[in-house]
């Protein structure tokens, strides 16, 4: 006899959730949900109670995860320094740029980035070691983890000067090891529970909506530019021609990858169209950029959650009973096979709320000097 599923009401009520009703309606102004959804994942560093670095004189390493700490630093654009770093991806630079030194790569931490297929997590800084004739600094990503989510061996230390509040937090929680913080985990192992929660599902659905709408906005931008509409000159914008990118040859390797998708109610309505004008070109471009920045932050959060689940694939939280993963599931008309976990189905023939995941191999291009 099949036992009845037991699922938390927060999951059963997702189809009536006001945030998702906005997200899944293309006619709705999606900016209205940004603050609340991003707030799901805001790391309030100073309210956490991580374990100390030492217990009874034995070194343990802090159980505060580095993902949490880096996200907190990125929110204040902290200046960080990476004393030694071995190139992970292909070397890229713009014509006319010069790298002053391969050591002590430093600058403002402007974001944290996660790969959508594998478990590479990176910090994004304005690297002041990069110079051109009239400018100092350019955006560069530095990998913190490798393709599998373990520590990337090409670095060992990230340096920074903590704020008074950060120093107090680290000191009061006894996280110092000498003058260092030594992290055991990039992502805390217990984060796997979030993989089955409403916040993760809502965030994944929003990322999917933003991905779709950005394609629509990009098509509008292209149409306007093809019609001869141009952006107004912006004060302080450089008119230099440092645009041609050069890359080393690199090499291609196969790596294990992992994707997760959410099945939910189909999106309704159509996205807004915009008349061709300079003002609308600027507005559409700004929306496209805002969506991209939010997606980067949210993807970092969801990929960290997915890594924790990937490392604990058999575990299910207490709010799910009598549910199990089914293998070999295919979307209608598709060939890719998924493992699927149905969380809730409102009725026979109705769209279910479900999580789909799959593991596969994918080619990635890396530095010629990359070593696994």
C-alpha positions as CSV (number, residue, x, y, z in Angstrom):
1,X,0.0,0.0,0.0
2,X,1.4,3.4,-1.0
3,X,1.7,5.8,1.9
4,X,0.4,9.3,1.5
5,X,2.9,12.0,1.1
6,X,3.5,14.5,3.9
7,X,4.7,17.9,2.8
8,X,5.1,21.1,4.6
9,X,2.2,23.6,4.0
10,X,4.7,26.2,2.8
11,X,5.4,23.9,-0.2
12,X,1.7,23.0,-0.8
13,X,0.8,26.7,-0.7
14,X,3.5,27.7,-3.3
15,X,1.0,28.0,-6.1
16,X,-0.9,30.6,-4.2
17,X,2.3,32.4,-3.1
18,X,1.9,36.1,-4.1
19,X,5.6,36.4,-5.0
20,X,5.3,33.5,-7.4
21,X,2.1,34.9,-8.9
22,X,4.1,38.0,-9.9
23,X,7.1,36.1,-11.1
24,X,5.1,33.8,-13.3
25,X,3.0,36.6,-14.9
26,X,5.0,38.2,-17.7
27,X,2.8,41.3,-17.5
28,X,3.8,42.0,-13.8
29,X,6.6,44.3,-12.8
30,X,9.2,41.8,-11.5
31,X,11.2,44.5,-9.7
32,X,8.5,44.3,-7.0
33,X,9.8,41.0,-5.7
34,X,13.6,41.7,-5.8
35,X,14.1,43.0,-2.3
36,X,12.1,40.2,-0.7
37,X,13.6,37.3,-2.6
38,X,17.2,38.7,-2.2
39,X,16.4,39.0,1.5
40,X,15.8,35.3,1.7
41,X,19.6,34.8,1.3
42,X,21.0,37.9,3.0
43,X,23.9,36.8,5.2
44,X,23.6,38.9,8.4
45,X,27.1,37.9,9.5
46,X,26.8,39.5,12.9
47,X,23.8,37.5,14.0
48,X,25.5,34.1,13.4
49,X,27.0,32.0,16.1
50,X,29.8,30.0,14.5
51,X,31.8,27.5,16.5
52,X,35.3,28.7,17.7
53,X,38.5,27.8,16.0
54,X,39.7,25.9,19.1
55,X,37.9,23.6,21.5
56,X,39.7,22.4,24.6
57,X,43.0,23.5,23.1
58,X,42.4,21.4,19.9
59,X,42.4,23.2,16.6
60,X,39.1,22.7,14.7
61,X,39.0,25.5,12.2
62,X,35.9,27.8,12.2
63,X,32.6,26.3,11.0
64,X,31.7,29.6,9.6
65,X,31.6,28.9,5.9
66,X,33.7,31.0,3.5
67,X,30.7,31.5,1.1
68,X,28.9,33.3,3.9
69,X,31.9,35.4,4.8
70,X,32.7,36.4,1.2
71,X,29.1,37.4,0.4
72,X,29.2,39.6,3.5
73,X,32.4,41.2,2.3
74,X,31.1,41.7,-1.2
75,X,28.1,43.6,0.1
76,X,30.4,46.3,1.4
77,X,32.9,46.1,-1.5
78,X,35.7,45.2,0.8
79,X,39.3,45.6,-0.6
80,X,40.9,42.2,-0.6
81,X,44.4,40.9,-1.6
82,X,45.3,37.5,-3.0
83,X,49.0,37.1,-2.4
84,X,49.6,34.2,-4.7
85,X,47.2,32.9,-7.4
86,X,47.7,30.3,-10.1
87,X,45.7,30.9,-13.3
88,X,42.5,28.7,-13.5
89,X,40.9,29.8,-16.8
90,X,42.4,31.1,-20.0
91,X,44.3,34.4,-19.6
92,X,42.2,37.2,-21.1
93,X,43.2,40.8,-21.5
94,X,42.3,43.8,-23.7
95,X,44.5,45.3,-26.3
96,X,46.6,48.0,-24.6
97,X,46.3,46.6,-21.1
98,X,49.3,45.5,-18.9
99,X,49.5,43.2,-15.9
100,X,51.8,45.0,-13.5
101,X,52.4,41.9,-11.3
102,X,51.0,38.3,-11.1
103,X,51.4,38.5,-7.3
104,X,49.2,40.4,-4.8
105,X,46.2,40.7,-7.0
106,X,44.1,43.3,-5.1
107,X,41.1,45.6,-5.3
108,X,37.5,46.0,-4.4
109,X,35.4,42.9,-4.1
110,X,32.4,43.7,-6.2
111,X,30.7,40.3,-6.4
112,X,30.7,36.6,-5.8
113,X,30.1,34.3,-8.8
114,X,29.0,30.7,-9.3
115,X,29.1,28.6,-12.4
116,X,25.7,27.4,-13.6
117,X,26.9,23.9,-14.5
118,X,29.8,22.9,-12.3
119,X,30.7,23.9,-8.7
120,X,33.3,26.6,-9.4
121,X,32.8,29.6,-7.2
122,X,34.8,32.8,-7.7
123,X,35.4,36.3,-6.3
124,X,35.1,39.2,-8.7
125,X,37.4,42.2,-8.0
126,X,38.5,45.4,-9.7
127,X,42.1,44.2,-10.1
128,X,44.3,47.2,-9.7
129,X,47.3,45.2,-11.0
130,X,45.7,45.7,-14.5
131,X,46.6,49.0,-16.1
132,X,46.0,50.8,-19.4
133,X,47.4,54.2,-20.6
134,X,44.7,56.2,-18.8
135,X,43.1,53.8,-16.4
136,X,43.9,51.6,-13.4
137,X,42.0,48.4,-12.6
138,X,39.7,46.1,-14.5
139,X,37.3,43.3,-13.6
140,X,38.8,39.9,-12.9
141,X,37.5,36.7,-11.5
142,X,39.5,34.5,-9.2
143,X,38.4,30.9,-8.5
144,X,38.0,29.9,-4.8
145,X,36.8,26.4,-5.6
146,X,37.5,23.9,-8.3
147,X,35.0,22.3,-10.6
148,X,33.8,19.9,-7.9
149,X,33.3,22.5,-5.2
150,X,36.5,21.6,-3.2
151,X,39.1,24.2,-2.5
152,X,41.0,25.3,-5.6
153,X,44.7,24.7,-5.0
154,X,45.8,27.7,-6.9
155,X,45.4,30.0,-3.9
156,X,45.9,29.6,-0.2
157,X,45.2,33.0,1.4
158,X,42.8,36.0,1.0
159,X,43.9,39.1,2.9
160,X,41.8,42.0,4.1
161,X,41.6,44.6,6.8
162,X,38.4,43.9,8.8
163,X,36.1,46.7,9.9
164,X,35.7,47.3,13.6
165,X,32.4,45.4,13.6
166,X,33.9,42.5,11.7
167,X,36.9,42.3,14.0
168,X,34.7,42.3,17.1
169,X,32.6,39.5,15.6
170,X,35.6,37.4,14.8
171,X,37.2,38.1,18.3
172,X,34.1,37.5,20.4
173,X,33.4,34.2,18.6
174,X,37.0,33.1,19.0
175,X,37.5,32.5,15.3
176,X,41.1,33.8,15.0
177,X,43.9,31.3,14.6
178,X,46.8,33.7,15.3
179,X,46.0,36.5,12.9
180,X,44.2,34.3,10.5
181,X,40.8,32.8,9.9
182,X,41.0,29.2,8.7
183,X,37.9,27.9,7.1
184,X,36.9,24.2,7.1
185,X,34.1,24.6,4.6
186,X,33.3,26.7,1.6
187,X,29.6,25.8,2.1
188,X,28.4,24.6,5.5
189,X,27.3,20.9,5.1
190,X,24.0,21.5,6.9
191,X,22.9,23.8,4.1
192,X,21.5,20.8,2.2
193,X,18.2,21.3,4.0
194,X,17.6,24.5,2.1
195,X,17.5,22.6,-1.2
196,X,14.0,21.4,-0.3
197,X,12.6,24.7,1.1
198,X,10.3,27.3,-0.3
199,X,13.0,30.0,-0.5
200,X,15.2,27.9,-2.7
201,X,12.2,27.1,-5.0
202,X,11.0,30.7,-5.3
203,X,14.5,31.9,-6.0
204,X,15.1,29.3,-8.8
205,X,11.8,30.2,-10.4
206,X,12.8,33.9,-10.3
207,X,16.2,33.2,-11.9
208,X,14.4,31.3,-14.7
209,X,12.0,34.3,-15.2
210,X,14.9,36.8,-15.3
211,X,16.8,34.6,-17.8
212,X,13.8,34.6,-20.1
213,X,13.0,38.3,-19.8
214,X,16.6,39.3,-20.3
215,X,16.5,37.6,-23.7
216,X,13.4,39.7,-24.5
217,X,15.1,42.9,-23.4
218,X,18.2,42.1,-25.4
219,X,16.1,41.6,-28.5
220,X,14.6,45.0,-28.0
221,X,18.0,46.6,-27.5
222,X,19.3,45.0,-30.7
223,X,16.2,46.2,-32.7
224,X,16.7,49.8,-31.5
225,X,20.4,49.8,-32.3
226,X,19.7,48.3,-35.8
227,X,17.3,51.2,-36.3
228,X,20.1,53.7,-35.7
229,X,19.2,54.7,-32.1
230,X,22.3,55.4,-30.0
231,X,23.1,55.8,-26.3
232,X,23.7,59.3,-25.1
233,X,27.3,60.2,-24.2
234,X,27.9,59.6,-20.5
235,X,30.1,61.9,-18.5
236,X,33.4,60.3,-17.6
237,X,33.0,57.5,-20.1
238,X,36.3,56.6,-21.7
239,X,36.4,56.7,-25.5
240,X,39.5,54.7,-25.8
241,X,39.7,51.7,-28.2
242,X,40.8,49.1,-25.7
243,X,38.2,46.6,-26.7
244,X,39.9,43.7,-28.6
245,X,40.3,40.7,-26.3
246,X,43.2,38.4,-26.6
247,X,43.3,34.9,-25.0
248,X,45.9,32.2,-24.6
249,X,45.2,28.9,-26.4
250,X,44.3,27.1,-23.1
251,X,43.2,23.5,-23.2
252,X,39.9,21.7,-23.0
253,X,39.0,19.1,-20.3
254,X,35.9,17.2,-19.4
255,X,34.4,17.9,-16.0
256,X,31.5,16.6,-14.0
257,X,28.5,19.0,-14.0
258,X,25.2,19.2,-12.1
259,X,22.0,21.0,-13.1
260,X,18.8,21.5,-11.1
261,X,15.5,22.8,-12.5
262,X,12.1,23.4,-10.9
263,X,8.8,22.3,-12.4
264,X,6.1,24.9,-11.6
265,X,3.0,26.5,-13.1
266,X,3.6,27.7,-16.7
267,X,4.3,31.4,-17.1
268,X,1.4,33.5,-18.5
269,X,1.0,36.7,-20.4
270,X,3.5,38.6,-22.7
271,X,6.4,40.9,-21.8
272,X,6.0,44.6,-22.4
273,X,7.1,46.0,-25.7
274,X,8.9,49.4,-25.9
275,X,8.8,52.0,-28.7
276,X,12.1,52.9,-30.2
277,X,13.6,55.9,-28.6
278,X,16.9,56.9,-26.9
279,X,15.2,57.1,-23.5
280,X,13.7,53.6,-23.9
281,X,17.1,52.2,-25.1
282,X,18.7,53.5,-21.9
283,X,15.9,52.2,-19.7
284,X,15.8,48.7,-21.3
285,X,19.6,48.5,-21.0
286,X,19.5,49.4,-17.4
287,X,16.8,46.8,-16.7
288,X,18.9,44.2,-18.5
289,X,21.9,45.1,-16.4
290,X,19.9,45.1,-13.1
291,X,18.4,41.7,-13.8
292,X,21.9,40.3,-14.6
293,X,23.4,41.6,-11.3
294,X,20.5,40.1,-9.3
295,X,20.8,36.8,-11.1
296,X,24.5,36.6,-10.3
297,X,23.8,37.1,-6.6
298,X,20.9,34.6,-6.5
299,X,22.8,32.0,-8.6
300,X,25.6,32.1,-6.0
301,X,23.1,31.4,-3.3
302,X,21.3,28.6,-5.1
303,X,24.4,26.9,-6.4
304,X,25.9,26.9,-2.8
305,X,22.7,25.1,-1.7
306,X,22.9,22.7,-4.6
307,X,26.5,21.9,-3.7
308,X,25.5,21.0,-0.2
309,X,22.8,18.7,-1.5
310,X,25.1,17.2,-4.1
311,X,27.4,16.2,-1.2
312,X,24.4,14.8,0.8
313,X,22.2,13.3,-2.0
314,X,20.3,10.8,0.1
315,X,19.2,13.1,2.9
316,X,15.6,14.4,3.1
317,X,14.4,17.0,5.7
318,X,11.8,16.3,8.3
319,X,9.1,18.2,6.5
320,X,9.0,15.6,3.7
321,X,7.6,12.2,4.3
322,X,7.0,9.3,1.9
323,X,8.6,11.1,-1.1
324,X,11.4,9.7,-3.2
325,X,13.5,10.5,-6.2
326,X,12.4,8.8,-9.5
327,X,15.0,8.2,-12.1
328,X,14.8,8.4,-15.9
329,X,12.2,11.2,-16.1
330,X,12.0,13.0,-19.4
331,X,10.2,16.2,-20.3
332,X,7.7,15.8,-23.1
333,X,9.4,15.7,-26.4
334,X,12.9,15.8,-24.8
335,X,15.6,13.2,-24.6
336,X,17.5,14.3,-21.5
337,X,16.9,12.1,-18.4
338,X,16.5,13.6,-15.0
339,X,16.0,12.4,-11.4
340,X,12.7,14.0,-10.2
341,X,11.2,14.5,-6.8
342,X,7.6,15.5,-6.8
343,X,6.8,17.7,-3.8
344,X,3.1,18.4,-4.5
345,X,0.6,17.8,-7.2
346,X,-2.8,19.6,-6.8
347,X,-4.7,17.0,-8.8
348,X,-4.6,14.4,-11.5
349,X,-3.3,15.9,-14.7
350,X,-2.3,19.1,-13.0
351,X,1.2,20.6,-13.1
352,X,3.2,19.3,-10.1
353,X,5.7,21.3,-8.1
354,X,8.9,19.2,-8.5
355,X,12.7,19.3,-8.4
356,X,14.6,17.9,-11.3
357,X,18.4,17.2,-11.1
358,X,20.9,15.5,-13.4
359,X,24.7,14.8,-13.5
360,X,26.6,14.9,-16.7
361,X,30.0,15.6,-18.3
362,X,30.7,18.9,-20.0
363,X,33.8,20.3,-21.7
364,X,35.5,23.3,-20.1
365,X,38.4,25.4,-21.3
366,X,41.1,26.1,-18.8
367,X,44.6,27.6,-18.6
368,X,47.3,25.6,-20.3
369,X,49.0,25.4,-16.8
370,X,45.9,24.1,-15.1
371,X,46.4,20.9,-13.0
372,X,43.6,18.9,-11.4
